[in-house]
Amino acid sequence: MCPHVANRGLGRQVSTISTAANSWFATHQFIAEMIFHARMESHPCRTRNPNIADLFYIPFYGGLHASSKFREPNITERDALAVRLVDYIQSQPTWWKNNGRDHFLALGRTAWDFMRNNANGPDFGANSLLTLNAVQNMSVLTVERNPWTGSNQFGIPYASYFHPYTSGEIKTWQNKMRQSNRSHLFTFIGAPRKGLEKAAIRNDIIQQCDMSSKCKLVNCRGEQGKECYDPGQVLRIMSESEFCLQAPGDSFTRRSTFDSILAGCIPVFFSPHTAYTQYFWYLPEKARDYSVYIDEKGEERKRIEEVLLKIPREKVKKMREKIVKLIPKVTYKHPNSTDFQFKDAVDVALAALYKRVSSSVGVGGGDDMSL
């Protein structure tokens, strides 16, 4: 992970993308927690006086720690740091003011990596952080929430490659995506999966894409797979495509969803849990305004090209404009940015948390937030 934690989690700089070269990075998909922390340290709403704080951010790199312990056979050891964290937080006077309801965590991995239940189900290497009683009182930001039991979990975007310093950089990129020549009707960037029921759709997608002259397929398995890890190549391919297929993989969600939004490529979902039950704070309420849904268990999944060709051109144009306008709010701006007129992913999350906590514990009372 050493190259990926460089630049406060942004990763190494990428020079192969023509616009705003200093703002593009090879950012790891599970690193949002580090970027969030970097933003919190210099956030204008930050206060060093806990007595006036409305929100309390807990800078815990739960995802990085969990990934280092996946193969730890001793479950007590695997859970130890999470238990220590909770014990420490509960020892602080600030916790008891509202029993932790004004505290929040940001995690760079999916909720499933923190929800091991010793009494039920197989062990996939997860720890039990999100099952601890104290954490149930907090708000948890995660790149993938549990749609069924994660009532205190809130989806935040996977970190993509663009971390702009200025609003001008955002506007320039948005205009470039509006004007992009999209020679492919649809594209799929991904690898096949085995033994995962929710990823079975991938075989259909790869087969249909491979047989279609209107589809660009980048199979991430084998020699061609190198393109999948090159930010410049990924964005180039997506920016040349009208639609980007977003099939579930190891879990429901994909970083590729946010890569496609960044590239102005309309996402096509096959499970509601890839986006619709995840990112309430970030995506439009009306899914059809910005995306296409093809049920992975329905007959239309066998006719992807036909379904996409039936969408009127004027409708496609409106959907693309909706996607392009979403770019600022699903992007993590550079932590050193000083000129930024848009709300980015962190700003959106904090505003939503402030509203949620204000209504539940009565903090604040005005428009100004302290954390």
N, C-alpha and C positions, 0 to 999 in steps of 0.2 A: 504493500500500500504506500510505500515511501514516495513515489512520484505523484501519487494522487492527493496526498495531504499537503503538498507544496502550495504556496500562495494562499494560505488560510483555507485550504480545501478546494480552491479553484483548479488546482493541478497545473501542469506545465502550459505555458503560452503556446498558441497555435498561430503560425504565420501564413498558412495556406488559404485563409479566407480573406478576401480582398478588402472588405470595409472594416474600419476601426480595428486595426490589427492588434492593438494592445488589449482589446476587450474579449478576445476569444481564447478559450482554454480547453484542454482535453480533460474535462471534468468527469469524475467517476459518478456512476448512477446512484450510489448509496452514500453520498458525502454531504447531503443537505444539512445535516446537523452541525458540521463544522462551519459552513457558510452562514448558517443562521446565527451561530455564536459570534462570528466576526462582525456581523451586522449589529447585534445587540450591544457589543462593547462601545460602539460609536454612535448609537442611535440617539437622535435629538431628544427623545422622550425619557432617556435614562436618567434616573436619580440615584444618588448615593445615600439618600436618607430613607431607610426602610419604612419609617413612620408615615411617609406620604405616598408610598408606592401603591398603585392600583393593581399591578400585575407583578408576579415574581417569576422570572425566567430561571430555570435550573440548567446550567451548562454541563450536561452529562452526555458524553459520547457513547450512548448505549449501543448504537449500531456497530461502531468500530470494536467495542469490547465484545459484543455478542459474536461477531465474525471470528474473533480470535479464540473463542471458546466452543465453537461448534463441535469439535471432536473431543471435548473434555468429557470423559466417562463419569466422573464424579459430579453428580447433579448438585450437591451442596456447594461444591467449588464453583460450578458454573453460575449459580445464583448469588454467590457471596457478595459481589460488588453491588448488585441491585439492593440486597438486604441492607448493606452498610449505608448506601445512599438514603434509603427511606428512614433508617434509624437516625441518621444525621439531620435530615430535614425536619423530622418531627421533634427534634431537640431544640429547634430554633423558635424564639418567641413569635416570629412572623407567621409561622405555620398555624398557631392556635387562634390567631385573630379571626380566621374564617375556615378553620379546619382544612386548609390547603386548597380550597376551591378557587383561590386567586393565584395558584401556582400552575406552571405549565412546563412540559418537556417538549423538545423537538427531536425526533428520531429519524435517522437517514435510511433505515431499513423498514421492511413491512411489519405490521403489527404481529403477524404470525410468528416472527422471530422472538417475541417476548411474551407469548401466551401459552407456554407449556402447562398442561394440566396433568399432574402426576397420576390422577385417578382415572383419566379417560383419554384414550387415544395413544398412538405411537409417539416415540420421542424422535424429533427431527433435529435435535441439537439446540433447540430454543431454550431460553431461560424464562423465568416466571415474573419478570418485572411488571408487566401490565396486569397481572392477576393479584398483586399485593394490595391489601386493603387501602393503604394510604394513597396509592397511585390512582385508585378508583375515584378519589375525590378531586384529583387534578384534571386538567385538560392535557391531552396528548396529541401532538402534531406528528403525523407519520405519513410516509409516501403511499402507504396502503393501509386503510383501516379495515377492521372486521365489520362487514355490513350488517351483521345480525346482532352482535352483542357489544359492539364498540361505541356505546352512546357517548362516551367521553373522549372518543378518538375523532380526529378531524384530518382529512386528507390535505396534504400540501404537495405542490408539484415536485416531481423529480427534477434535480438540477440538470439543465442542458448545458450548452457550450458557450453561450453568450452572456457576458457579465459587463454590461455597458457602464461607462463613467458618466455619460451625459444623456439628456433627453434627445439631443440632436442625433446621437448614434442610433437610438431606437427609431426615430422618424425616418432616418436614411435607410435603415434595414427594412422597415415596413414598406416603404415605397419600392424598394428593390424586389420584395416578394410579390407586391401587387403587379409588377411589370414582368415578372419572370415568364419565360417561354416554357410552357408545360407540354412537352411532347409525349409524355406517357399518360394514359388514362388512369392507371393505378400502379402501385408499387408495393412490394413486400420485402422488408429487410429483416431477416431472422433465420433461425435454424429449426430443423424439425425436432420434435420431442418424442420420447418413448415412455409408455407406461403411465402417462398422466392424462386422465379422462378429459379434463378441461382444456388440454392442449391438442386434442385430436383434430380440431379444425385446421391445424397447421398443415397436415398432409393434403387436405383438399386445396388449401390456398396455394401451396407450393406447386401442386400438380396443375391447377388451373392457370396459374401465373406463367409457369414454364411453357404451356401450350399456347398462350395468347401473345399476339404481336403487339397488343396494346398495354402489356404489363412489363414492368422492369422488376426482375427478381434478383435479389442479392442474398444468396444462401450463405449464412454465417458459419457453415460447417465446411471445412476444406480450405483449399488455396484461396478461393474468392472471398472467404470470410474476413480477410485482412481489411477489406473496405468497411466492414461493420465497426471497426474500432478507429477509423480515421474520421474525425469530425468534419473535415472539409468534404470528404466523399459522401458521407451520410447526408449532409445538408444539400450538397449539389444534386444528388439523386432525388431527394424529396422535393426540392424546389423546382424540379423538372416534371413533377407528377401532380395530377389533379387530386387524386385520392391516395391515402396511405393506409394500408390494412393493418389493424392493431389486434392481432390474435393473442389471447392469453398464453402465458408460457409457464414458468415455474410457479407463478402466482397470477392473480387476475390482471394486475396493472402492468404497465410498461413505461420505461423512460421514453421509448420511441414515440409515445403519444405527445409528449411535450417537444420532442425534436420536430415532429410533423407540424405542430402549431407554429413553432419558430420558423419553419420553412414555408408557411402558408399552404400546407397540404391538408386537405380535409380528411379527418380521421374516420375510418370505418371500423366500428366495433362489432364484436360477435358475442360479447357478454355484457350485461348491464353493469357488472361490477368492475369493469375495466376503467370506467370513468363516471357513469351516471350516479352511482351510490357512493362515490368517493370524494369528489372535489366540489362540494356545494358552494364554497366561498369563491370559486374561481371560474367555473364554467356556466354558461347561460342555462336558465331553468328549462327552456325548451330545447331539447336535444336535437331536434330536426333543424334548428337554426344554424348549427355549426358542424353536424356530424351525420353519418349514415349508420343505421343499425340493421344488421343482418343476423338473425337468430342462428346461433351455431347448431341448433337442433332442428332447424326448419329446412324446407326444401330450397329456399333461395340461396343457401350456402353453396349449392352445386352450380349456381348460375351468377357468380359475382359480376362478371363483365356485363352480362345482360342487365342486371339490376342497376349498375352504375350508368350505363348508356341511356337508360330511361329517364334519368334526372335531367330536366330542362336546363339549357345552358344559362338562362337568366337566373335560375335557382342556384346553380353552381357558383356563379359570380357573386351572389349575395352571401352564400355560405363562406366563400373565401374571404370576403371583406370582414365578415364576423370573426373569422379565425385570425386575420391579421390584426384586428383591433384587440384581440386577447393577448397578444405577445407581451406587452409590458407587465401585466399582472401575473403572468406565469413565469416571468424571468427573475432571476436573482441578480440585482445590480451589484457592481463591484463594491466591496466594503469601504473603499476609499473614495467613493463617488461623493461629490459635493454639489453638482449641478444636475438635479433630477426632478422633473416636474410631475412624473407619473408615479402612481403607487405600484411598487413591485410586489413579488410574492410575499415577502416578509411584512411589508406595510399592510397588505390585505389581511394576513393572518392576525396581526396585532389589533387591527381595527375590529375584526370579528370577535376576537377573544375579549377585548375591552367591553364590547356590547354584551357578550354573553355573561361575563362576570358582573357587569353593572346591574343586569337584570336579576341575577341570582343572589348576590350578596350586598348590593347597594353601594358599590364603590363609586368613586368619581362624582358624577353629577353634572359634568360639563363636557365640552368637546376636547379638553386637553387630557392626555393620558400620561401617567408616570409609571415607569417600570424599573 
